Amino acid sequence: MKNPSLRQEPIYQSAPVLPLDQKTSILDWLEETGRLAARNDQDDRFSVAEEDVAEIMTSEDLGYDDFDDDDEVLPLDDEPI
């Protein structure tokens, strides 16, 4: 398999240092190589989720039920009813 970016160096010899190109930044390199992807609008991402939630919800889910089952006072076993 031919891969020009890989090469073998002797184990006891220091590897050569790659020259640093000070003119380009990572952002410039990403743009030049076409690897920089534009962001999508966030509204598009959430619109599907909002539609799914709207389908699940019914009119019963819209109100608040203030009834609490724990508020009822139950007689103890020792007390007569």
N, C-alpha and C positions, 0 to 999 in steps of 0.2 A: 504494500500500500504506500503510495507516494503522498507525503504531506510535507510541503516545503517549510512550514512553520516549526516542525520538529527536527531536531538534529542531535546527534550524540556527541557528548564531550567526554574526555578522559576523566575518570573519577578523582584523580589527584590534582587536576588543573582547575583553576578558577574559571567560572563561566564568564563570557564577555558580557559587559553591561550594555543594555540597549540604550541608544541615545534618546534623550527626552526632548520632544518637540514642544518648546515653550509657546509657540504661536497658536496652537489650537487647544481649546478646552474640551472637556468631555462632552459638553452640550454641543459644541461645534462639530465634534467628531460624529456624534449621534445624528445630527442633521445632515452632514455630508454623506454618511453611509445609508441614509434612509431608515434608520432604526428608531427615530423619534416619532412616536405616535401621538396624534392630537387627542386631547381629552374629549369625551362625549359629554353632552349636556346632562346634568344630574336629573333634570326633570324627566327625561326619557327613561332613565333607569327605574325611577320610583313609580311611574305611572302604571306599570303592569302590577306591581305589588298593591297599589291603592285600589285598583279594579278588583283584584282578588279579595281583598278585605271587604270591599263594598258588597260583593256577591255573597259572602259568608254572613254578614250582618243582616239581622231582620229588625222589624220595628220593635220587638221586645228588647233587643239589645241596646236600644237608644236611650231608654229611661234608666233612672237609678232607683233601685229597690231599697228602701230604708228599713225594711223589716229585718230584724235580727233574731234568729232562733234562740240564741243564748240568753235573751232577756226574760224568757219565761221562768217563773218561779215554780219549781217542782217540789212537792212535799217529800220530806225525808221518810225513810222506812219506819222510824219510830213514831212519827206523828200521825194521828188519825186524819183521814180525809174529810 
